[in-house]
Amino acid sequence: MSVAFAKEDSAEAASETVLPARPISDRANLVTEAGLAMLQAELASAQQALEAANLLEDINERRRQSAVPVRDARYFAERVRTAQLTPATASTDVVAFGHTVTFERDDGRTQTFRIVGEDEANPAQGSISYASPVAAVLLGKAIGDVVLLGPRELEILSIS
């Protein structure tokens, strides 16, 4: 619809209300139970924000306030729809999705990460995506294995 037929400040104001879609990974959407709960909570939050924005009387402000919630609701609805709940295997013989792995880098640093889905990953809080380079070289390996990550070596110390 042309801006000429809507009560808009300008074409620029109308364009502010349409945000590009959040990119969705082409990888399988593997999630832990906590990851699925997080996606569902984010979807509910976006839907609540959209409902609140829709209560605004000023159409321009309503559009501005609903732009982010609309984009986020679409993203999280798709991520919930495509989620593949993947519980961690009971065996800790080899590193797998959902496991926590501790490894030592060749510079002496020891790090511990839980391998989770892409949306759940937060390295600062101790979780990495299964698609990350570190997780990719660790998956399927056992305690004591040394793997290469570029020019660096990582030795797996524990799996839980």
PEHUVEN-V63033 format. One line per field, one symbol per residue. ss: DSSP state (H for helix, E for strand, C for the rest). phi: phi as a letter, one per 30 degrees, with the letter a starting at -180 (. if undefined). burial: b if it has 9 or more other ideal C-beta (glycine too) atoms within 8 Angstrom, else e. A space follows every 10 residues. Layout:
BEGIN
ss->???
phi->???
burial->???
END
This chain:
BEGIN
ss->CCHHHCCCCC HHHHHCCCCC CCCCCCCCCE ECHHHHHHHH HHHHHHHHHH HHHHCCCCHH HHHHHHHHHH HHHHHHHHHH HHCEECCCCC CCCECCCCCE EEEEECCCCE EEEEEECCCC CEHHHCEEEC CCHHHHHHCC CECCCEEEEC CEEEEEEEEC
phi->.dddccdbda ddddddcccd dddcdddecd bdeddddddd dddddddddd dddddddddd dedddceddd dddddddddd dcdcdbdddd dcdbdbejdc bcbcddcjdc bbbccbdddd daedcibbdd ddeddeddei ccejdcccbi dccbcdcabb
burial->eebeebebee eebbebbeee eeeeeeeebe bbeebbebbb ebbebbbebb eebeeeeebb ebbbbbbebb bbbbbbbbbb eebeebebee eeebbbbbbb bbbbbeeeeb eebbbbbbbb beeeebbbbb ebebbbbbbe bbeeeebbbe ebbbbbeebe
END
